[in-house]
Amino acid sequence: MAAVLQSTSSSGATPAPARRSVSIYQPKQEGLIFPQEPEFASFAEERQHRKQRLVAACRAFALEGLDYGFAGHLTIRDPEFPQLYWTNPMAVHFAQVKVSNLILADHTGRVVEGAYAINRAGFVLHAAVHEAHPDIVAMCHAHSVYGTAFAALGRPLEPISQDAAAFFEDHALILKEAGQVAVEERAGRSVTDYFKDVKAAIHQNHGLFSVSRHSIEAAAFWFIALERCCRQQLMVEATGSKPVLVSPERSRYSREHVGSEYIGWLHFQPVYDHLAKTQPDMFE
């Protein structure tokens, strides 16, 4: 009989030990390779992990074509100093973000570590949300094509598919400050309440936001997923036919099983593995 060899992946996918089940997607059979949520021995270890995943999220946004000049900001709290957050540097393309050029800022927008400036709009909105919601650890925003187009309609996403059902009753529609560039602190404070108990928001005439109480991986994946759902919604509406909606009951069932923070994290693991293997410079 051939020897059974263990293998690992850069996302931490190892033969799965018996653990508390949080999703039906976790294998019941022991010993299979499956991504495991990380555990940390120190704040320094967790900080490095969060920074690497933040960079990977930026690189994933680049792969998805979510760049638009200097617009777009992704943030993750520091594990030891939660009043501080790591973010991508101002005017650096998502594809060029590295661990070494990330910046650490406080809720007033002051850079406390790093050489680059902070994006003013990123500070105004992200800092306000992080400060108002201590449970939110990560947040993503980009000026994406389809999300921005759908946001112009001023209405929430409809459950036209299982993918869209993941956002059913789990995203907010923000009408305040619609279309006005958020560069004043009051603009950030005026929208913070909308992020309570949801994982995403559609800001009219502006675009999409995602947040996570779990990880930057979950926030990044749900942003990418929401952008995809907006594209699908626009494509369906372009046919002139009215889509058949998933019922509220089935939408809630789908959201429960494929719309959780854990599932967002899990979806991002193959993305991280791919990036770690093909873009090792992101760890510099």
N, C-alpha and C positions, 0 to 999 in steps of 0.2 A: 504494500500500500504506500502510495506517495506520501511524503511528509507534508504536514499541514503548515504552511508558512504564513506568518502574520505580516501584514503590510500596513503602512500608514500613508496619509495624504497630507498636504500642507494645511488643510483646513482642520486637521485633527480627526479624520475619519479612520477609526480603528475598529477591530472586532468589538462589537458592542457588548458590554457587560450588562447584567440585569440591573435596570434602573427604574425609577418610578415613571410610569407612562404618562406623557403629557399630550400625546397625539396618536391617532390611529395609524399614522405613517411610520411610527417606530416599530421595528421588527419584533415580533414576539419570540422568534427563534434566536437563541443566544449564539454568540460567536461570529455573527456576520459583520462585515465591514459596513459601518454606518456612522455619519457625523455625530460627534458627541459635543455637547455644550462644554466650554472650557471651565476649568477651575484654576484659581490663582493662589500662589503662595505669598505674594506681596503686592503692594500697590504698584511698584515699579514694573512688575511683570504684567499686571493688568493694563497699566498705562501703555506699555509698548504694544500690547495686543490691540487695544482700541485705536492707537495711532495707525498701525498697519492696516486695520480694517477700514479706517476712514480714508486712507490713501486708496485702498482697493475700491471703495465706493466711488471715489472721484474718477478712477480709471474706468470703472464700469459705466459711469455717466458719459465718459468720452467715447467708449465703444458704442453706446446707444445714440450718439450724436446729439447729446443734450447740452452741448456747449453753445454759448452765445456771447462772444466777446469776453468781458470780465464778469458777466452776470452768472449767478448761481453760487450757492453757498451750502456747505454741509458741515454739521457740527456734532460733536460728541463731548459729553461732560468728562472732566478729569475724575478718575475714581477716588482719588484721595482728597482733592479739593473741588467739591461739586459746584462751588460758586464760580469756577473757571471752566472754560470749554475750549477744545481744540477745533480748529477750522482750517479750510484751505486758504492759501495766501491770495491776496488781491492781485488781479491781472496776471495770473499764472494759469495756463490752459489746464483743464482737467487731466489731460494726458501727461502733463509734466509735473503733477503734484507728487512729491516724495515725502518720506518720513522726515527728512532733514529740512524741508521748507514749510512744514506745518507751523501754524502760530497758535499760541495759547492766549486767550483774552478773558477779561472779566465782563461783568454785566453792564459796565459803563462804556465798554468798547475800547478799553486800554489794553494794548498788547503787553503782556508780562513776560513772554518768551517767544523768540523768533525774530527774524530780520525784516519780514515783509509787513506792509500795511494791512489793515483789515478793511473789508468791503463795508462801506457805510450802511448800505441797505441791509446787508447780512446782519450787521450788529443790531440795527434798529428792530428787525423782526425776530431774529433768532434769540437774541439776548432777552427780549421781553417775554418770549414764550418760555424759555428756560427758567427765568426768574419767577414767573407766575406759576409754573407747574414743576415743582421739584421732582415729580415722578418721571417727567420726560427726560430721557437721557440723550436722545439724538433727534436731529431734524434735518430735512433735506428740502431744497428748493432749486429749481432751474427754470429758465425761460424756454421750455420745450415747445415744439411746434404744435402738436395736437392738443396738449393740455391747455396752452394759451388760447388756441382756437375754440376749444370747448368752453373755456371759462368765459368767453365773450357772450355765450348764450344765457348766462346768469341762472343756471339751474343745476340741480344735482345729477349725478350719474344714475342711469336706470339699470336695473338688473336684467340685461339682455342675454347674459351668459353666466356660466358657473364662475368664470373669472371676475366678471363685474359684480356678481353676488357677494364676493369677498368684501366688497365695500358697502354692502347694503346696510343702512342705518349705522354706518361706521365712518362716515365722512361728513364734513360740514360745508355749507355754502356760505361764504363771506361776501357781504355786499358793501360793508364799510370800506372807505378809502379806495373804492374800486377805480382802477386806472390811474391813480395818482402815485407817483414814485414815492416809496416809503423811505424818506431820508431824515424825518423828524421823529423824535422819540415817542411823541404822542400817537403817531401812526401805529407803532408797534404795540403800545399798550391798548389801543382800541380794539385789537383783534384777538387778544390772548384768550378770552373766554371761549372762543370757538373751538379751541383745541382740547377742551376737557372731554375725556372719555371717547375720543375718536383717534384714528390713526392717520387721517388725511384731511385735507381741506382744499376746496376749489375757491380761489379768490377771483371774483368777477373782474374781467378785463385785465387780469394780471397773470394767473396761472395756478400751478399746483404746489402743494406743500404736503410733506409726510412727516410724521413724528413716530417715535418709538419709546416705549418704556422698558424695552428689552435690550436693544443693541443698534449700532449704526448699520449693521447688515440688514436688519429688518426694515429700518427706515428707508434705506436705499432700494431694497427690492420692492417695497410697496409703492415707492415713487415711480419706479420703472413700470410696475404693473398698472398703476393708475394712468400713466401716459398711454400705455398700450390699450387700456379699456376706452379711453377717450377717443383714440384713433378708430377703434372698432365701432363705437357709437356713431361717430361722424360718417364712417363708411356705410353703415346700415341706413342712416337717415338720408344719405345721398341717393339711395335707390328710390326714394319716394314712397316706399312701403313702410307700414307701421310694424315695428318688431313685436314679436310675441315675448312678453316678459316672464321671467321666472316668478312664480308665486311668492308672496311674502314668507310663507312657511318654509318653502324649499330654499329661498334665499338665505334665511336665517340658519338653516341646517348647513348649507354650503359655507356660509361665513364662519360658522363655528369650527368646521373641519378644515377649511382651506384658507381662512382669513386671519388666523391668529398671529401673534407676535412670533411664536415659535416657528410657524410655517414660513413666515417671511425670512427669518434667520436661516432656516433649512434651505429654502430656495436659493439663498445667496452663496451657499457653500460651494457648489460647482463653479460659480462665477469666480469666487476667490481662488479656487484651485487653478483654474485656467489662467487667471492673471498672474498668480505667483509663479507659474511655470513659464509663461511667455513674456512677462515683463518684470524680471527680477530687479531692475533698476529702481522700482518703486520703494524698495526697502533701504535705499541709500540714505 
